[in-house]
Amino acid sequence: MLRNVNMRVLSQLAVVTAKNLLMLTSTMSFAYVGVLIASLSHINSEEVIYFDEYETSWISSVELIASLVGSTLSGIVTEPLGRKVSMMMLTIPSLISWVLFHFADEKWQIFAALTLQGVTSGLIEAPILSYVAEVTEPHLRGTLSATVLVSGSFGYFVEFLIGSLLHWKLAALVSAAMPIVAFCLLSQVPETPYWLLSRNKEDEARRSLAWLRGWTTIASIEDEFQTIRKSFENHENNGVASSCVRRTKQFARKNFVWPFTLVSLLFAWSNFVGVGTLTYYAAIISVTLKSPIDKYLVTVLIGLCQFLGSLVCIFTVSFFGKRITALFAASSLCVTTGAIGLYAHLLGVVRLNFASIASEDHTDDFAWFTVVLLCCYGFISYCGIRSIPWILTGEVFSNETRAVACGLSTSVNYFTGFVANKVYLSMISILTLAGVYWTYATICFLGFVVIYLAVPETEGRTLEEIVNHFNGKGKLSNKMKLSTSL
């Protein structure tokens, strides 16, 4: 019995890991923006390409706005192809964009590569989020969904590390290996049973479920298969005869509007507390706040803390649930951003200092406070702030709307991320650096209130229970459901 349980867990972990490599590739591209800014925004740089402050604001934003386009189309474009085939195909433009970075000698080539990588990153959202929700069991879904953010944060760490050791062009060439590895591993995993059932491929769906439940026999998963099919048929039959009209009406129903609004608010909140700007401007922020160590090392430490935070998030979600994890992260980040604002105020810092981006030797007794605060910022950001909306996105929507809804939800993430990064430097010029981080602290508090009042506990619940909560047919409590499954 124990061996069967271990095999079930191992098979689901295997498919999620293969999928996570694509997410890792995507986040490496976002971290690479930070490498570009640190390398090419220094006025004394020996590089042929140089970006001034205005152009730098676009460097940090263009990939996000391109991702907005990709994620908006994600569900529509990838749904006919299936989750697996879509993810495999999207490794190709990702590889092309890394090659473009390596051979770039002009600004427009950098922007072209960022745009291609952004559209690709947006397109992968629907299949990635749908895949993990549709292949995992309820008692494992929260934990395995959180691994998406672990792989993402690990991608930031890896890219910052590569960027600190290698020239930015060589860093791009090394990074190009990841989409190749992702393609090879994705070719070995099955399509999801839900998507196969939607295409009336019952035999393939059974084989897929048997693979996902520990490479077992079809007979042993028949009960679960019938439950999935019954749930699928109930949702399919809940509509009018015309498929076109039915699909249109699905996006006007409560079970789409309510979770979409909630997830969108959480994505917007996570962006307007400065998580993205920390990634892109970490090197410049560290120098401006008089960090005693090299700016590239600071970015590596922040990336490492983000990775550790995402790992901790897996365990906190498993043991305490998503609500408690998110509430703790929101309150902790409120304190951290407030402290950064206070420290900047005490230092007399008004704006980011691009002119002296080269690291200096600071021996002040409080110089290490900069590193500690920024590392805490990175850790807390991925121990709930970034994680929770991504986890919820994969599980709060119905079978019929999940792929498109995931794409639309993440498009909100990219749009608000684009706005937050584009206005960051303007906000600093108006409010000062301290004022910006005090504003972030206020937004953290508002997010705490929204989570406390509106986010139910979904940990341990089946997809049907969660969907029923959002369409008014059931109600989830604020306490996590402990699994009785072995």
C-alpha positions, 0 to 999 in steps of 0.5 A: 500500500505504501509503495502504491502511495509513493508511486502515485506521488512520484508520477504526479511530481514527475509531470509537474517537474517537467512542466515547471522547467518551462516556467523556469525558462520563462522566469529566467527571461524576466530575471534577464531584464535585471541583468540587462539593466545592471549591465547596460544602464551605467553611463560609463559602461564600455558596452556598445549598447547603452540605455538611459533612464527613460529607455530603462523604464521601457526595458523593465516593462516591454516584456510585461506588456508583450506577456499581456498580449500573449496571456490574453490569447493564451487560452484561445490559442492553446486550448485546441492544441492541448496542454502538453502540445502547447507547452512543447511548441512554446519552447521554440520561440523561447529558444529563438529569443535567447539566441536573439539576445546573444547576437544583439548589437543594437537596441531594437534587437534587444526590444525585439527579443524581449517582445518575443520572450514576453509573448511566449511567456504569456502564451504558456500561462494557460496550459501550465496552470491548467495542466497542474490543476488537471493532473494532481489529486486534491490533497497534493494540488496545493503543494504541487501548484506551489512548485510552480513558484519554486521553479519560477523563483529558482529561475530568477536565482539561476539567471542572476547567478549566471548574469553575475558570472558571465557577460550578458551575451554569454549568459543568454547563450547558456540560458538557451539550453533550458527550453531544449531540456524542457522540450525533451522532458515534456515529450515524455509526459501525458496529456491531461484526462480533462482535456482528453475527455473534452475531445471525447478520447475516453480510452486515452484519458484512462491511460493518462490517468493510469500514468498519473496515478503511479503508472498503474492499471486502468482498472485501478483508476476506473472509480476516479475516472468515472468521478471525473467524467461525471463532473465533466458531463455535469458542467458540459450539460449545464448550458444551452444547446448552441456551443457558441452561445453557451461558451459566451454565457459561461463568462458572464456567470457567477462562477467565472466573474467572482473568482476572476475578480478575486484573482485579478485583485490579488495579482494587481495587489502583488504587483503594486507592492513592488515585487516586480520592481525589486527584481528589475531594479535590485542592483540599482536599489542596492547601490542607492541604499549604500550596500556594502557588497557588489550589486551583482552579488546582491541580486544573487542573494535576493534570487536565493531568498526568493527561491527559499521563500517559495520552498517555505511556501510549499510547507506553509500551504500544506500545514497551514493552508493558503489563507494563513500563508497569504495573511502572514506574508501580507503583514510581514511585507507591510513591515518590511516595505515600511522599514525600507522607506524609513531607511531610505528617508534616514539616508536622505535618499530621494531618487535612484542613483543611476549615475553611480551604479558601480558598487562602492565600499561602505563601512557604515555600521548600518550598511548591511541593513540594506542587504538584510531588508532587500533579502527579506523583501525577496523572501516574503514576496515568494512566501505568499505574495506572489504564490497565492494568486498563481495557485488559486488561478489554477483551481478556482475556475470551472472545467469549461472556462479554465484555460481561457480564464487562466489566460485572462487572469494572468493577462491582468497580472502582466498588465498591472505588472507593466503599469507598476514597473513603468510608473516606478521611476515616475513615482519616485520622482514625485513621492521620493524613494521613501514615499514609494515604499511607504505607499507599498506598505499601505497597499500591503495592508489593504491586501491583508484586508481583502484576503481576510474578507474574501479569500476562502481556504481551498487547500485539500478541496476537490476542484468541484467543491471549489467551483461550487463555492464560487457558483453559490452551490456550496460554501468553503470554510476558512479552515483547511480540509485535512486529507484522509488519503494515503 
